[in-house]
Amino acid sequence: MKIIKDSVHDHIQVDGVARDLLDTPAVQRLRHISQLGTVSLVYPSANHTRFEHSLGVYHLACEALERLGIEGRRARRIHAAALLHDVGHGPFSHNLESLTYRRTGRYHDDVDDLLADGAVGDVLREHDLEPEAVAGLVAGEGRFGQLVSGELDVDRMDYLVRDAHHTGVPYGTIDHGRLVRELTFADGELVLDEGNVQTAESLLVARALMNPTVYSHSVARISKAMLRRATERLLEASEPDIDAETLQRMDDHDLIAALRSCAATSEFSRRLDQRELFKRAVWAEMNDVPGGIIESEHGTIREFEREIGDRAGVDPAHVILDVPSRPSMTESTTRVMVNGEIRQLGQQSPLVEALRAAQFSQWRLGVYSPSDLRDRVGRAAVDVLGLDIDGALVSEARNGMDATLDQFVE
């Protein structure tokens, strides 16, 4: 047994298959993958890694299994899946996942190959565990996959508390001890036992508050968009010859070194290194954006960027259009027992609709550019995208006056 001191859960005991997996290269690589990507440019202490998060998920999984009375080989599978659930992450975690997915067709939880081969596969088989069964749990398959990847998963319970702890933001604080204690199965579904509607609501509220404050903070979004653009250029460059599969197995340090050494990405790299970030040229609410733009695919967004650059008379490389997907709230499908009946939280809690409305009100389309170009880029973006912004404000911007779309520009 190994005992590890953790900043969130205090002491974590690692034993059995998890102890043997801990020192495999695939798990140790997670020491060099930041949990929150570029969020550290907003919250300087947010430098925690996927490694410590994976330990936390394993710890909560152990507590949940004890509560549920699950033992033996089935428990060992879940122990392994909890520790390995993030080994498929590429550098800077989710920041580049959409980029690599377009080229590989794999998300970070598609880990069948990673678990079947090399040291991880050897350890699993030594403990009489099938790599494909563990990979299925990582992907949330089956009854017990819900513990690792689902609306009530231990992954979510750990990252909310851990991210709040390391950013210093109090909104992610949840009673994860009670959440774990109140888990039970009913009709094959993972649910919170009777009397826990408010417990489920706390998880929902924490996620809803952390999203605009941390995960979608405007500076985090700008830096993530710049990193994504730089990495896309890296993949398109002839030197160095890096493909998406190689990129997915790199860590943060590998990618930073590659971006610094590539001529096509060195300027983006310098800006990220020195925190000389692009600024918001446009920051538009959902109701001001034509619906077709929100559903635009990557190629269409790149074409919009070229049109904005042409109209503004600037290099399209100085224009980044950031279009988030429509808000979703998967936590609203969390299942709770109410009077002996399984109900989804969205059917039971009046908070769900209020929080969903808040999500829509917080949504913003962003257009980013260097600070000295943002007025020109902002005016061009309004025209190209057909944004429904107050006519007087647009007119003032077109006339070169100082009031440059005040409610939409940083």
C-alpha positions in Angstrom: 0.0 0.0 0.0 1.1 3.5 -0.8 -0.2 6.6 1.2 -0.2 9.9 -0.7 -0.9 13.3 0.9 -3.4 15.2 -1.1 -4.3 18.9 -0.9 -8.1 18.1 -1.1 -8.7 14.7 0.4 -5.8 14.7 2.9 -4.4 11.1 2.8 -5.2 8.8 -0.1 -4.4 5.1 0.2 -3.4 3.5 -3.1 -3.4 -0.3 -3.1 -3.7 -3.3 -5.4 -4.0 -2.7 -9.2 -4.1 1.1 -8.7 -0.7 0.9 -6.8 0.8 -1.0 -9.7 -0.7 1.4 -12.3 0.5 4.5 -10.5 4.1 4.2 -11.8 3.3 3.3 -15.4 4.4 5.9 -18.0 0.8 6.6 -19.1 -0.2 7.6 -15.6 3.0 9.5 -14.7 2.6 11.5 -17.9 -0.4 13.1 -16.3 1.9 15.0 -13.9 2.7 17.2 -16.9 -0.9 17.8 -18.1 -2.5 20.8 -16.5 -6.0 20.2 -15.2 -7.3 23.6 -16.3 -5.2 24.4 -19.3 -4.7 28.1 -19.8 -6.9 29.1 -16.7 -3.6 29.7 -14.8 -3.3 32.9 -16.9 -6.4 34.1 -14.9 -5.8 32.3 -11.6 -2.1 32.0 -11.0 -2.4 29.1 -8.5 -4.4 26.9 -10.9 -1.4 24.8 -11.7 -2.8 21.4 -10.5 -2.5 18.5 -12.9 -4.5 15.6 -14.2 -2.3 13.3 -12.1 -3.5 14.6 -8.7 -7.1 14.8 -10.0 -6.9 11.1 -11.1 -5.8 10.2 -7.6 -8.7 12.1 -6.2 -11.2 10.3 -8.5 -9.7 7.0 -7.5 -10.1 7.9 -3.8 -13.7 8.9 -4.2 -14.4 5.8 -6.2 -13.0 3.6 -3.4 -15.3 5.4 -0.9 -18.3 4.9 -3.2 -17.6 1.3 -3.8 -17.4 0.7 0.0 -20.7 2.5 0.5 -22.3 0.4 -2.3 -20.8 -2.9 -1.0 -19.0 -3.7 -4.3 -15.9 -5.9 -3.8 -13.6 -8.3 -5.6 -12.8 -8.2 -9.3 -15.7 -5.8 -10.1 -14.3 -3.3 -7.6 -10.7 -3.7 -9.0 -12.0 -2.9 -12.5 -13.6 0.3 -11.2 -10.4 1.2 -9.2 -8.4 0.9 -12.4 -10.9 2.8 -14.5 -11.0 5.7 -12.0 -7.2 6.0 -11.9 -6.9 5.7 -15.7 -9.9 7.8 -16.7 -7.8 10.7 -18.0 -4.8 8.9 -19.6 -6.3 9.8 -23.0 -6.0 13.5 -22.5 -3.6 15.5 -24.7 -1.7 18.6 -23.7 -3.6 21.3 -21.9 -6.5 18.9 -21.3 -9.8 19.9 -22.9 -8.3 23.0 -24.6 -7.3 21.2 -27.7 -9.7 18.3 -27.7 -12.0 19.6 -30.5 -8.9 20.1 -32.7 -7.5 16.6 -32.2 -11.0 15.0 -32.5 -11.5 16.5 -36.0 -8.3 14.7 -37.1 -8.4 11.4 -35.2 -12.1 10.9 -34.4 -11.2 10.2 -30.8 -12.0 12.0 -27.6 -10.0 11.6 -24.4 -12.1 8.8 -23.1 -11.6 6.6 -26.1 -8.7 4.7 -24.5 -9.1 1.1 -25.7 -5.7 1.1 -27.5 -3.9 2.9 -24.6 -5.1 0.4 -22.0 -4.5 -2.7 -24.2 -0.9 -2.0 -25.0 2.3 -1.4 -23.0 2.8 -1.2 -19.3 -0.9 -0.4 -18.5 -2.1 -3.5 -20.4 0.5 -5.7 -18.7 -0.5 -4.5 -15.2 -4.2 -5.0 -15.9 -3.7 -8.5 -17.1 -1.4 -9.3 -14.2 -4.4 -8.5 -12.0 -6.7 -10.6 -14.1 -8.5 -7.6 -15.6 -9.5 -7.2 -19.2 -8.3 -3.9 -20.7 -11.4 -3.6 -22.9 -13.7 -3.9 -19.8 -11.8 -1.2 -18.0 -11.8 1.0 -21.1 -15.6 0.5 -21.3 -15.9 1.8 -17.7 -13.8 4.9 -18.6 -16.3 5.6 -21.4 -19.2 5.3 -19.0 -20.5 2.0 -20.3 -22.7 -0.3 -18.3 -24.2 0.0 -14.8 -20.9 0.7 -13.1 -19.6 3.0 -15.8 -21.9 5.6 -14.3 -19.6 5.9 -11.3 -16.7 6.9 -13.5 -18.5 8.9 -16.3 -22.1 10.0 -15.7 -24.2 12.6 -14.1 -23.2 11.5 -10.6 -19.7 10.5 -11.4 -16.8 10.8 -8.9 -14.8 12.6 -11.7 -17.2 15.6 -11.4 -17.2 15.5 -7.6 -13.4 15.7 -7.5 -12.8 18.3 -10.2 -15.3 20.8 -8.8 -13.8 20.8 -5.4 -10.2 20.6 -6.6 -10.6 23.4 -9.2 -12.2 25.6 -6.6 -9.4 24.9 -4.1 -6.6 25.7 -6.6 -8.2 28.8 -8.1 -9.3 30.2 -4.8 -12.8 30.5 -6.1 -15.4 29.3 -3.5 -18.2 28.4 -5.9 -17.2 24.8 -6.6 -17.4 23.8 -2.9 -19.7 20.8 -2.6 -20.4 18.2 0.1 -18.7 15.4 -1.8 -18.7 13.3 1.3 -22.5 13.3 1.5 -22.8 12.8 -2.3 -20.7 9.7 -2.1 -22.5 8.4 1.0 -25.9 8.8 -0.6 -25.2 7.0 -3.8 -27.3 3.9 -4.5 -28.6 1.8 -7.4 -32.3 1.6 -8.3 -33.4 -0.3 -11.3 -29.9 -0.4 -12.5 -29.5 3.4 -12.4 -27.1 5.3 -10.1 -29.2 7.6 -8.0 -29.1 9.7 -4.9 -31.1 8.2 -2.1 -34.2 9.7 -0.5 -33.9 13.2 1.0 -31.1 14.4 -1.3 -32.7 16.8 -3.8 -30.8 19.6 -2.3 -27.6 17.6 -2.4 -28.1 17.1 -6.1 -28.9 20.8 -6.5 -25.6 21.7 -4.9 -23.8 19.9 -7.6 -25.8 21.7 -10.3 -25.3 25.1 -8.7 -21.5 24.6 -8.2 -21.1 23.7 -11.9 -23.2 26.6 -13.0 -21.2 29.1 -11.0 -17.8 27.7 -11.8 -18.5 27.8 -15.5 -18.5 31.6 -16.0 -16.1 32.3 -13.2 -13.4 29.8 -14.1 -14.0 27.5 -17.1 -15.4 30.1 -19.4 -13.8 33.2 -18.0 -13.1 35.6 -20.9 -9.3 35.6 -20.5 -9.3 31.8 -20.3 -11.4 31.6 -23.5 -9.1 34.0 -25.3 -5.9 32.2 -24.3 -7.5 28.8 -25.1 -8.5 30.1 -28.6 -5.0 31.4 -29.2 -3.4 28.1 -28.1 -5.9 26.2 -30.3 -5.0 28.4 -33.3 -1.3 28.0 -32.7 -1.6 24.3 -32.4 -3.6 24.1 -35.6 -0.8 25.9 -37.4 1.7 23.5 -35.9 -0.2 20.5 -37.3 -0.3 22.2 -40.7 3.4 23.2 -40.8 6.0 21.1 -42.6 8.5 21.5 -39.9 8.3 20.0 -37.3 6.3 17.1 -38.8 3.7 16.5 -36.0 0.4 14.8 -36.6 -2.7 14.7 -34.4 -2.0 11.2 -33.1 1.5 12.3 -31.9 0.0 15.5 -30.4 -2.5 13.5 -28.3 0.4 11.7 -26.6 2.5 14.8 -25.9 2.4 16.7 -22.6 2.2 20.4 -21.9 6.0 20.9 -22.0 6.3 19.0 -25.3 3.7 21.2 -27.0 5.2 24.5 -25.6 8.6 23.5 -26.9 7.2 22.6 -30.3 5.3 25.9 -30.6 8.4 27.9 -29.6 10.5 26.2 -32.2 8.1 26.4 -35.2 8.3 29.5 -37.3 4.6 29.4 -38.1 3.7 29.4 -34.4 6.5 31.3 -32.6 4.6 34.6 -32.4 1.6 33.0 -30.9 3.9 31.1 -28.5 5.6 34.4 -27.5 2.3 36.0 -26.8 1.1 33.2 -24.6 4.5 33.0 -22.8 4.4 36.7 -22.0 0.7 36.9 -21.5 0.4 39.4 -24.3 -3.1 38.1 -25.3 -5.5 39.2 -27.9 -8.4 41.4 -26.8 -12.1 41.2 -27.3 -13.1 43.0 -30.4 -16.7 41.8 -30.1 -18.4 40.1 -27.2 -22.0 39.4 -28.3 -25.0 37.9 -26.5 -26.8 34.9 -28.0 -29.9 36.9 -29.0 -27.7 39.2 -31.1 -26.1 36.4 -33.1 -27.8 34.8 -36.2 -28.7 31.2 -35.4 -26.8 29.8 -38.3 -23.5 31.1 -37.0 -23.9 29.3 -33.7 -24.2 26.0 -35.5 -21.3 26.8 -37.9 -18.7 24.0 -38.5 -15.0 24.7 -38.2 -14.4 25.4 -41.9 -17.2 28.0 -41.9 -15.8 29.7 -38.9 -12.4 29.9 -40.6 -14.0 31.4 -43.6 -15.7 34.1 -41.5 -12.3 34.9 -40.0 -10.9 35.4 -43.5 -13.8 37.6 -44.5 -13.4 39.7 -41.3 -9.7 40.1 -41.9 -10.3 41.2 -45.5 -12.9 43.7 -44.6 -10.8 45.1 -41.7 -7.7 45.2 -43.9 -5.7 43.0 -41.5 -4.0 39.6 -41.7 -6.7 36.9 -41.0 -4.1 35.4 -38.6 -5.0 38.4 -36.3 -8.6 37.4 -36.2 -10.1 34.6 -34.0 -13.8 33.9 -34.0 -14.8 32.0 -30.9 -18.3 30.5 -31.1 -19.3 28.3 -28.1 -21.8 25.6 -28.5 -25.3 26.1 -27.2 -25.5 25.8 -23.4 -26.3 22.3 -22.0 -26.9 21.1 -18.4 -26.2 17.4 -18.2 -26.4 17.6 -14.4 -30.2 18.3 -14.7 -30.6 14.6 -15.6 -29.2 13.5 -12.3 -31.5 10.9 -10.8 -32.8 11.3 -7.3 -35.2 9.1 -5.2 -38.4 11.0 -4.2 -41.1 9.2 -2.3 -39.7 5.9 -3.6 -39.7 7.0 -7.2 -36.7 7.7 -9.5 -37.0 11.3 -10.8 -34.6 13.4 -12.8 -33.5 16.6 -11.1 -34.9 18.7 -13.9 -38.4 17.4 -13.1 -38.1 17.9 -9.4 -36.1 21.1 -8.9 -37.3 24.6 -9.8 -33.6 25.7 -9.7 -32.9 23.9 -13.0 -34.8 26.3 -15.3 -33.4 29.3 -13.5 -29.9 28.0 -13.9 -30.5 27.1 -17.5 -31.7 30.7 -18.2 -28.6 32.0 -16.5 -26.5 29.8 -18.8 -28.1 31.4 -21.9 -27.7 34.9 -20.5 -24.0 34.3 -19.9 -23.3 32.9 -23.4 -21.1 35.1 -25.5 -19.7 35.0 -29.1 -16.2 36.4 -29.1 -14.0 37.9 -31.8 -10.4 38.5 -30.7 -7.5 40.4 -32.2 -4.4 42.3 -31.1 -5.3 45.3 -29.0 -4.2 47.8 -31.7 -6.5 46.2 -34.3 -9.6 45.5 -32.3 -11.6 48.5 -33.3 -11.2 47.7 -37.0 -11.8 44.0 -36.5 -14.8 44.7 -34.3 -16.5 46.9 -36.9 -15.7 44.4 -39.6 -17.0 41.5 -37.5 -20.3 43.2 -36.9 -20.9 43.6 -40.6 -19.6 40.2 -41.7 -21.5 38.2 -39.1 -24.7 40.3 -39.3 -24.8 40.9 -35.6 -27.9 42.6 -34.3 -26.2 45.3 -32.3 -27.7 48.7 -31.4 -27.6 50.8 -34.6 -26.3 54.0 -32.8 -23.4 52.1 -31.3 -22.5 50.5 -34.7 -22.8 53.9 -36.4 -20.4 55.5 -33.9 -17.9 52.8 -34.3 -18.1 53.1 -38.1 -17.4 56.9 -37.8 -14.3 56.2 -35.8 -15.6 57.6 -32.5 -14.2 56.5 -29.2 -17.4 54.6 -28.1 -16.5 51.3 -29.8 -19.4 49.0 -29.1 -19.1 49.6 -25.4 -21.3 46.7 -24.3 -19.5 44.2 -26.6 -15.9 45.3 -26.5 -13.5 44.9 -23.6 
